[in-house]
Amino acid sequence: MIEPGHGDLSVRRQCALLGLSRAGIYYAARGESAENLEIMRLVDDAYTRWPFYGARRMTAWLARGGLGVNVKRVRRLMRLMGLVLCHS
């Protein structure tokens, strides 16, 4: 869609013609950290045993296992995994 090496049109002009932000062209999404992937694995294992656990109870379960994570992080990861609806 956008050709950075285009001879006649700069990236700025191409983005303007398409109505796109240049920031979106250069943005590269980062993946989850190894720590978050491990937490997600643990949450997945626990969720298969206790599917009624919400983010708060899952956070308490992780804390009993020695992981000090907060509820917002667990809620975000569970939402990313598709395990909960958008409850606050």
C-alpha positions as MATLAB code, in Angstrom:
seq = 'MIEPGHGDLSVRRQCALLGLSRAGIYYAARGESAENLEIMRLVDDAYTRWPFYGARRMTAWLARGGLGVNVKRVRRLMRLMGLVLCHS';
ca = [
       0.000    0.000    0.000;
       2.684    2.505    1.058;
       5.938    2.317   -0.892;
       8.781    3.925    1.079;
      11.156    4.003   -1.901;
       8.680    5.442   -4.405;
      10.438    7.867   -6.707;
       7.671   10.417   -7.243;
       5.736   10.373   -3.968;
       7.200   10.734   -0.501;
       5.859    8.662    2.370;
       4.308   11.843    3.765;
       2.434   12.515    0.527;
       1.292    8.879    0.157;
      -0.086    8.927    3.707;
      -1.840   12.230    3.065;
      -3.467   10.890   -0.099;
      -4.691    7.777    1.729;
      -5.740    9.676    4.855;
      -3.366    7.663    7.065;
      -1.145    8.771    9.916;
       2.574    8.357    9.305;
       2.965    7.064   12.873;
       0.890    4.017   11.957;
       3.216    3.212    9.070;
       6.331    2.998   11.243;
       4.675    1.327   14.259;
       5.796   -2.226   15.025;
       3.806   -4.042   17.709;
       5.777   -5.710   20.472;
       4.898   -9.192   21.597;
       4.258  -10.274   25.167;
       7.227  -10.692   27.489;
       8.404  -14.121   28.608;
       7.084  -13.366   32.090;
       3.612  -12.564   30.746;
       3.637  -15.718   28.628;
       4.433  -17.773   31.735;
       1.620  -16.076   33.669;
      -0.732  -16.770   30.766;
       0.257  -20.443   30.806;
      -0.438  -20.662   34.532;
      -3.756  -18.857   34.150;
      -4.741  -21.201   31.341;
      -3.946  -24.264   33.456;
      -5.882  -22.878   36.417;
      -8.811  -21.776   34.261;
      -9.266  -25.298   32.887;
      -9.558  -26.556   36.486;
     -11.607  -23.644   37.838;
     -13.444  -21.903   34.978;
     -15.460  -19.865   37.468;
     -12.353  -18.014   38.705;
     -12.369  -14.356   37.784;
      -9.414  -12.018   37.649;
      -9.440  -11.298   41.396;
      -9.511  -14.920   42.477;
      -6.946  -15.809   39.800;
      -4.665  -13.051   41.137;
      -4.998  -14.439   44.668;
      -4.239  -17.954   43.391;
      -1.117  -16.688   41.593;
      -0.023  -14.832   44.752;
      -0.317  -18.031   46.791;
       1.976  -19.630   44.210;
       4.594  -16.903   44.721;
       3.810  -14.610   41.801;
       3.209  -11.031   42.860;
       1.048   -9.707   40.030;
      -1.734   -7.175   40.288;
      -5.336   -7.678   39.254;
      -5.138   -5.247   36.334;
      -2.377   -7.273   34.714;
      -4.205  -10.565   35.237;
      -7.441   -9.048   33.902;
      -5.652   -7.756   30.786;
      -3.996  -11.101   30.120;
      -7.239  -13.021   30.679;
      -9.035  -10.652   28.311;
      -6.240  -11.161   25.757;
      -6.709  -14.920   26.104;
     -10.466  -14.569   25.685;
     -11.211  -16.047   29.109;
     -13.432  -13.304   30.535;
     -15.915  -10.739   29.380;
     -15.192   -7.080   29.976;
     -16.067   -7.014   33.685;
     -14.365   -4.542   35.960;
];
